[in-house]
Amino acid sequence: MTETVAVIGAGMAGLWTALALAPTGRRVILLDRDPPPPEGDADAAFNDWAHRGVTHLRHSHAFLARLRGIIRDEHPALLAALGAAGCRELGLDGMLTDRHRKRWTPRPEDADLVVLTSRRTTLELVIRRYVEAMPNVEIRSECFVEGLAASGETPVRVTGVRLRSGETVTADLVVDAGGRTSSCFEQLADMGAPVGETAEDAGILYFTRHYRLKPGQVEPPRGGAPSTGDLGFIKFGVFPADNGCFSITLCVPEIELEIRKTIVNPEIFDGICREIPGMRPWLEPDRTDAVSKVFGMGDLKSRWRTLAPGGQAAVTGFFPVGDSLIRTNPLYGRGCAFAAVSATLLRSALDSTADPAGRIVAYEAGLKREIHPFFDAMQKDDRAAVRRARQALDPNHRPSLRSRILKSFAEDGVAIAVRSDPDLLRAALRGFHMLEPPADWLKRPGNLAKVLLHWMTPRVAKAGVYPPKAGPGRAELMRAVGLDPQLDVARVMAG
């Protein structure tokens, strides 16, 4: 019997669910609360798509190598369509320093280390049109899901969804791809399902503005000051996109109130960017036009939800995918990859057994194996960033010996080794792009020995490997854009 799958949401998580499940012969119904995308090209989608269910639709995006590999291996026609729409592939060769190039020899596995980059609206538009053409997929737009339909069994068995129109869509399986604002877990808890959740604030806010190269202009050459980095009080990045477009994202710790209050002003945003050497060339007046306002995003959390606490299924017939299941700080760029990997893990769980409870347990086991190591690492990084942001505003703070040693190991050991050795760069990128657990590369004795050797090398002997200074200090940058750097310091000191 062909299973019917009702999917709440037709954003990235819903589309990835369709890409994973439709080829198995299942009937997939995507229930999208928003209007369909506008007719026309990528620019029409960016300018006019009223996709209110996706709060980060016009923030910077890139598809990590793990996600791009899924497209390449399972949907090559989709990869071709993305390229035809202007989406770009950035390979390992574009990440090499001059020192790397002296020792670098291309390898077949380099083909796996490719990033797919574009405006989010372009990526989603092309994927949606591809999914719409799949023979056993139906997308219902402006279709608001009011709640879950479920039996009174233990564990709770979800049998479909109730729409605001009064209709009930009955399904063998319900996938919650409704995103960060989904209320399905709360509904399940109200029904008595012992679902679990851990969550904490990421401690930052996210700000993005979009730009377009003027006719005849090209992107600045790479290799100088970094266009991505962390100044401690601001993280920054330039994201090349499709059709001559790019975006800049600035991430500000929540504790930096004065910057937060003003950064949505386009003049302040661009002023900050022009004070950072690696971003200044991107905003040269003869090169670039701004094409959007500054988009802000807050309420950033890391969140992990479980359907099988203690290894026992709390619910059957229900599977969350994407932000309704796992939320992370978008700084790491893994949200879409988590959704795609979760959808493929769901397919494996469904195909592994027909037992409803067994499917939940199998899905949960896959998530813990394939995704949780990255989630755990990101949570630790977020906590450390929150501590550093507060310490930076405390003139009395003195780092401990342990902190100084760990900082030196990271900056004078790991970073220098990766910037020097192309094999270590490959290894580190495999962890970053979710091709293997994030820290495994550094646990290998040979890799660790190389890092330790670079760490023990005197700084004068490796001086040429350090990147140029990423940008000015906090006080200097804030004064340059007309802000008072002492206001937040005084606030922190006052408690």
DASUL-V91194 format. One record per helix or strand. SS is the DSSP state (H for helix, E for strand). FROM is the first residue (numbers start at 1). TO is the last residue. If there is no record, write none. Layout:
# DASUL-V91194
ss=SS from=FROM to=TO
ss=SS from=FROM to=TO
This chain:
# DASUL-V91194
ss=E from=4 to=8
ss=H from=12 to=24
ss=E from=27 to=31
ss=H from=42 to=48
ss=E from=62 to=63
ss=H from=65 to=74
ss=H from=76 to=84
ss=E from=88 to=90
ss=H from=92 to=95
ss=H from=98 to=103
ss=H from=108 to=112
ss=E from=115 to=117
ss=H from=120 to=132
ss=E from=137 to=140
ss=E from=145 to=150
ss=E from=156 to=163
ss=E from=168 to=170
ss=E from=173 to=176
ss=H from=184 to=190
ss=E from=196 to=201
ss=E from=204 to=213
ss=E from=228 to=230
ss=E from=234 to=240
ss=E from=245 to=253
ss=H from=257 to=262
ss=H from=266 to=274
ss=H from=277 to=283
ss=E from=288 to=290
ss=E from=295 to=297
ss=E from=301 to=306
ss=H from=309 to=311
ss=E from=315 to=316
ss=E from=318 to=320
ss=H from=322 to=324
ss=E from=326 to=327
ss=H from=330 to=332
ss=H from=335 to=352
ss=H from=356 to=370
ss=H from=372 to=392
ss=H from=401 to=420
ss=H from=422 to=432
ss=H from=440 to=443
ss=H from=445 to=456
ss=H from=459 to=465
ss=H from=474 to=480
ss=H from=486 to=493
